[in-house]
Structures are given as C-alpha cells and as structure tokens.
C-alpha cells in the first residue's frame, strides 16, 4: 500500500505517537515493580500486622506506588498525551531520561527506606525530582493544545498533581529525621491523597474517556459525567488536603464530598459506556468492573476508618492502610486490564513496521493474537485474589494475609510480563519469507 492510499489518520498518528519502546519499557518495568512490591510485602508481613506505618511496609508501598503504578501511568501518559492532543512529545531523549531516572528513583527510595540507608533515599528523591521535571518539559507542548475536551483538561490537572506529589515526596525524603512528616499523622495522608487521586486516579479518569469508547465500542450520547469527573476530582483533593494538613475538619469533609462527587461521576461514566457498548462482554470488561468495585471498597474502608479512629487507634490505622490498598487495587486492575489491550496493539504496530505480518505458521495475525487469553485470565485471578488477601490482612492485622497477598502479586507480575512479551518476542525471529512486502504499515487487517 502506498502512502497515498494509506488511511489519512494512520500516518499522522504514527508520527505523533512516541516510539513503541517508550510505553512498552515503562509497562515492562511496572510488571517487575509489581514483583518487587509483592516480595517486599512478604518480607514486611509481620511489621504490616503490627504497624502499617513501619519502614518495611513503607518500602513495599513505595514499590507499589512508584515502581508499579506510577511507572505504568507515566508510560501511558507518554503514549496518550500526544495522541489525544495530536501533538508530539518534545523529545525521545527526554523520554529516555525520564524512564531511567524514575526507574532508579523508585527502587532506590524503596530499598533505602527498607534498609534505613538515608543516602539511597536522598539519591532516589533527587532522581525522582529530575524525572518529574524532565517529564513536565517533555509533555508541556502537547498539553498546551486547545479544544481537545475533558481528557486533555484532566491530564493537565494530573500533571499538576504529579508535581505536587513530587514536592511532598521531596519534603519526606529530606525530613526523614524530623517530626513534621509523621507517617502516622495527617501529612502522609495528604501526600497519599494527592498521589492516588490528583495524579494516578485522575490520569485514569481522564484517559478512560478516550479508551472506553474505543475498547468497548461505545457511543455515549451524553459525555457530561466525564467533564464532572475531571473537574471535581482535583477540586476535591485541593480542598481535602489543606483540611488534613491544617486540621480543618469542615474543609477536609467538604473536599471529601467534592471528591466523592467526582469519583461517582467517573463510575457513572463507566456505567454509561458499559450500557452503550457494542462489544460483547470479555475479560477487559471484567477488569473494568472489578476496578470499580475496588474504588467503592476503598471509600467504604476509609469511612470505616474515620468512624473507628477515635475509639481504637490501631484498628483505625489498619483500616486506613486497607483503604489505601483498595484504592491501589482500583488503579492496578485498571492498569493491567488496559495493558492487555494497549501492549498487544503497540506491539502489533511495531511488528508491522518491521515488515512482519504472519506468524510462524504463515497465518496473518492481529493484535489480539499476541497474548494468550488463558494466561490473561490467570493474571486477573491472581491479581484480584492478591488484592483481597492484602486488604483483609491489613484490615485485620493478619500477617498471613499480607504474605499471601504478596505472593499472589509476585505471580501476577511474572505471568503478566511473560504473557505480554513472549509472543511478540518470538515474532521477531520470523524469517523474511513470512514478512510483508515494501510497505507493511497500512496493509493487513485492523487489529482487534
């Protein structure tokens, strides 16, 4: 197929989207971050049952939030900010710097906290600051695009949330020996709220408004819930966190109410997309529904913690930890579910660009053929069971539950990484006779 006969949007999208290694490298690193998080939870099981704010638990949380969730989300932002804005990133070199710096920072911070090696913690904090600054510079051009709807607005707020989260983290790194950033106090809850909702959660809320119509084949007549979600989630966090920091109960509850409206709008938007979908129910839909369940569970556990804290402080802290784990489960289920759509699609495009359009048996393959659905189902089962065990273990102060959750998350990371990489890697060894001719990019079937 010649350039003239290629669909007009295809060449434009290829030139705007980053090189395939960018999102794939971040998502691969996120898989191994999940393995590290699970292993750290097994190691921290006793400490987690006794005190969820102990250093071993904090180290495991850093691997879960930084090396897994943030790594995967930042990779997705590199992919979808340019595509949604229809403007490319400033530089692939800056993307490489962001990846290396964030990878080193996420592991150094966790290992430094676990071993109480303050030099490693400070080095990791400095590298994280570098990664955030470079990332902001790289995405500033596409984020300046106008008229791109709720997704790009939400992503602007999410990048701002990323910066605020990093500022909190820098304070934590350099105040480890002080008393202001007390892990059992309000400051760390404000830090977690910004990271989970104003950065990670808001990124998903915004990008989902583009991904759900595409992957569910849904045409929703009224998209106002998407706008409500991307505006009220950051607004709620902006009220909630100062209320926590300065012990202003009325402000904190006001922020929580606004945040609840935003999260409710997100769930209402998901319901509308599911209701109007034209694609039959599949594993991807199961991931989405389960993610929504964990969001609701996190809210319920947070309310239970607030009601319990005055009467039994230890139980209240345990419920807060379980709530954070449930919110992490919301984001992890969504990330992994969408990864099983996004990674094969990117790999399919990359293989086609290399001239590979047939498998070893000579059959034309599509994106959905680049992973095994049975192993994908296994990934879902392991991950969901792991989140259940972790939440129960933290809420009930059961070290065995925390350990089981950690083991299941280790298996989740290994199975997912192997399933999403094995077949595309094998395709690279296909001989030239199974390859497309002169211009493969626009030929062949549409990926499913």
N, C-alpha and C positions, 0 to 999 in steps of 0.2 A: 504494500500500500504506500502510495506516495504521500508527501507532506500535504499536497493539495487536497487529496481525497480523505485524509485523516479527519475525524470529527474535530470541529474547531476548538472545543474546550479542552481536548486532551493534551495537545502540545502546550497550551497555556498553563494548565495545571502542572504538567511535568516541570516547566521552567520555574514555577512559583514554589512548589513543594521543595523541601530540603532533600539532599541526597539520602538514599534509603538507609545508609548506615547510621544516620543521626537518631531517628526514633528507635531503630532496632537495637542500637547499642545501649540506649537508656533503658529500654524494656528488658533486655537481657540482663543488665546489671541489677534491675529491680527484682528479677527472679532469684538471683543469688543473694540479694539483700534479704528476701523473704526466708531463704535457707538460714542465713546468719541470724535473723531475728528469732526463728524457731529454736535454733540451737542455744541462743542466749536465754530464751525463756526456760528451757530445760535446766540450764545452769542456775538460773535465778529463782527456781521454783520455791525453795524454802524462804528466801527473802521476800518473794512476792506474797506468800501466805501471811507472813508476819508484818511486813510494812511495804505497801506498794510504792512508796516513795524512796526506797533504798537504792543505792547506786547500781547494783546488778539489774534491778528492774528498769531503772532509768536508761541504762546502757541498751537493754533489749528494746525499749521504746524508741530510742534513737535509731536503731537499726530498722525498726518497723516503719517509723515515720519518715526518716531521712533517706535511708538506703533502699527502701522499698516503695512507699507511697510517693514521696517527693521525687525520687528518681524517675519513676514511671510517669508521673504527672508532668514533670518538666520536659521529658521526652515527647509526650503528647502535645504539649504547648509548642514545642519547636515545629511539630508537624502541622498542627491545626490553626495556629495563629496566622501563618502566611496563607494557608488555603482559604480560611474564612475571610480574611482581609483582602485576598487577591494581590498581595504584595510580598515579595520575597524577604527573607532574613537579610541582615546586613552582610553577614559573612559566615561561611562554613568553618573558618578557622576559629571564630569566636564560639561557635557551637562546640568545637572540639575542646577548647579551653574550658567551657562550662562543664562539659562531661567529665573531663579529667579532674578538675578542681572539686566538683561536687562528689564524685566517687571517692576521692581521697578524704574529703572532709567528713562525709557521712560515716566512714569506717573509723577514721582517726578519733572522731568525737566519741563514738560508742566504745572503742577499745580503751581510750583514755579514761573515760568515766568508770568503766569496769575495773581497770587496774589502778585507778587513782593516780594516773600519770598526768599531772597537770600540763606539762609541756605538750603532750599529744593533744590534750583538749584544746589548748590555746592555738596550736597549729591548725587543728581542724576547724576551729572557729574562724581563723583568718582566711583559710581556703574557702570556707562557705561564703564569707563576705565577698571574696573575689568572684566566686561563681555567680552570686546573685547580681553583682554589679555588671559583669560581662553579659549575663543573660538579659538584663534590662536594656542595655545598649543594643543588643542584637535584635530584640523584638520591638524596639521603640518605633521603627519605621512602619511595619505592618499595623501596629496598634494605633497609629495615627490616622488610619483610613476612616472615612466617614460613610454613613449610610449603610452599615453592614448589620444593623439590627441588634437584638438582645445579646447574641453570643459575643460579639466583639466588645460590647459595653461590659458584660460580665467579666470578660478576660482582662479588660483594663483594671477593673476593681481587684481581680485575683492577683495580678502582678503587683499592685499596690499592697495587697495583703501579704504577698511573698516578701516584700521589702520590710514591712512591719514585723513579720515573724522573724526575719533575719536579725533585725535590730534587737528584738527580745533575746534571741539566741546569743548575740554578742555580749549583751549585758550579763546573761547567765554564765557564759564562759569566763569572763573576767571578774565575776563576783562570786566565784565558787567558794571562797573562804569567808565571804561576808554573810550578813544576815538578811539582806533585803530580798534576794531571790530565794526565799524559803520554799523548798519543794512541797512542804505540807500546807502552804498558805495560799493566798489569793493570787499572787503574782504568776505562779506557774499555771494556774487555771486560766488566767487571762492569756498567757502565752499559748497554751494548748487550744483555746477557743479561736484565736486568730489563725493559727496554723491549720486547724481542722476545718473551719468554716469559711474564713475570709480568703484563704488560699486554696487548699486542696478541694474542699467541698464546693466552693464557688466555681473553680475551674470545671469540675464535673457538671455542675448545674448549667454552666454556660455552653460548654461543648456539646452536652447531651441534646441541646435544642437543635443542633445540626446532625448529630449522629442518629438520634432516634428516628427521624423521618427517613433517613437513608437505609438503616438496617432493619427497621420494622416495616418499610414501605407504607408509611402512614402519612396521610394528608389531613392535618388537624385544621378545621375551619377557623378556630379562634385561638390565637397564639398569645393572648394577654397574660396567661399564667407564667409563661417564660419571662416576660418583662417584669412581672411582680417578683418572681424569684430572684432575678439577678439584681434587682434594686433593693429589696428588703433584707436579703441575707447579709450583705456588707453593712447596711444601715443598722441592723440589729446588733451585729458584732461591735460596731462603732459606739453603741450605747452600752452594751453589756460589759465590755472590757473596762472602761473607766469606772463603771459602777463597782466592779470587783476590786480594781486597784485602789480606789479611794473609799471603799466600804460604804458606798451609797446604795443602799438596798433598793430604794424606789427606782433608781436609774438602771440597776442590774436587772430587775424584774421587767422594766419597760423594754430593755434591749432583748431580754429573753422572749418576750411576747412578739416583738417585731421579727426576731429570728425565726420563731415558730411559724409565723405567717409565711415567711419566705420558703422555709422547708416544706410547709404544707402546699404552697403553690407549686413547688418542684414535684411533689408527689401527685398533685392534681394534673400537672402537665404530663407526667408519665402515664397516668390513668387514661388521659385523652389519647395519647399516642397508641397505647395498647388497644383501646377501644376501636380506633380507626385504622388499625394495621391491616394490611393486605397479605402479609407473610404469615404462614401458619406458625403455631406455637413451636418453638425449638429451644435448644439449650441456652441460647443467648437471652431469650425472654425469661427463662428460669433464673439466670444470673441477675437480670434487672429486678425482678420481683423479690428475690432474696435480698438484694442490696437494699431495697426499700424497706423490707422487714427489719433489717439491722438498724436502719435510721430510726424507725419507730421504737425499737427496743432501746436504743441509746437514749432517746428522750425519756422513756419510762424509767430507766435506771437513774438518769440524772435527777428526775423528780423524786424518786425514792431516796436517793442520797441526801437531797435537801431536807426532806422530811425526817430523816433518821439522824442527821449530823448532830443535832442538839442533844439527843438522848444517848447515843452511843457513837462516839467519835470514830472508833476503829471501824465499825460497820459502815459508817458514812463514807469514810475514805475508801474502803473496799468497794463500795457501790460506785463511787466516782471513777475508780480505776476500771471497773467493769463497764461503765458507761463509755469511757474513752475507748476501750477495746471494741465495743459495739459500733461506735462511730467509725473506728478504723475498719471494722468489718464491712460497713456500708461502702466505704471507698475502695476497699480491696476487692470485694465482689464485683463492683462496677468496673474497676481497672482490669481485672483478669477476664471478665466477660467480654469487654470490648477488645481486649488484646487478642482474643481468639477470632475476632473479625478483622482487626486492623493489621496485625502482623502478617497473616497469610496474604492479604491484599497488597501490602507493600512488597512482600517477597515475590508475589506473582508478577508485579510490575517490574521489579528488578531483574527477575529471570527472563522476562520477555525482552527487556532492554539488552540482555546479553545474547539474545537470539535463541533462547530455549523455550519451545512451545509444546514439547511432548515429553512424557515420562519414559522410563527405561523400557516399557513395553510398547512404546510407539504411540500411545494414546494421548490425545490432546487433553491437557489438564487445566483446571480453573483454580481460582484462589481457594475455594472450599476443599479442594483435594490435597492441600499442602499440610494438613494435620489430620490426625486420627480422632474421630469423634468419640470413640470409646474411651480413649485416654483423656479427652477433654471432659467427659462425664466424670471420670475418676478424679480429675483435678477439682471439679466442682464439689464432689462429695468429700474429698479430703479437706478442702479449704473450709467448707461450711461446718463440718464436724469439728475442725480445729478451732474455729471462732467460738462455737458453742462451748467447747471444753474450756477455752481460755476465759470466757465471760463467767462461766459457772465457777471456775477455780478462783478467779479474782474476787467475785462477789461473796463466795462462801469461805474464802481464805483456805482453799484446799490446794496444797502443793501438788498433789497427784493430778488434779485437773489442769493446772498450769503446765505441768510436764507433758501431759497427753496433748494439750493444745500445741505446745512447741514442736513435738514430734510430728504431728499431722501437718503443721505449716512447713516444716523441713521437707516432708514428702511432697507437699503441694508445689513448692518451688522447683524441686528436681523434676517432677513429672511434667510440669508446665514447660520448663525450659527445654527438656528433651523433645516433647511433642511438637512444639512450635518451631524447632530448629532442625530436627533430624531430616525430614523430607526435603525442605529447601536446600539443605547442605548436600544431600545425595543428588539432587537435580544438577548441581554444578559439575558433577562428574560425567554427565551425559555426553556421549560422543557427538561430533559435529553433524553426523547424519540425522540426528533427531532434532536439529535446530532449525529455526525459521530462516527464511532467506534474507534478502538485503535489508528489509525494513520491518522488524517484528513488532514495533511498539503499538501500532494501531491495528494489527491483524488479530484474528482469532476471536474466540467467544468472550462475551462480557463476564468478568469474574463474579462469582456469586457470593 
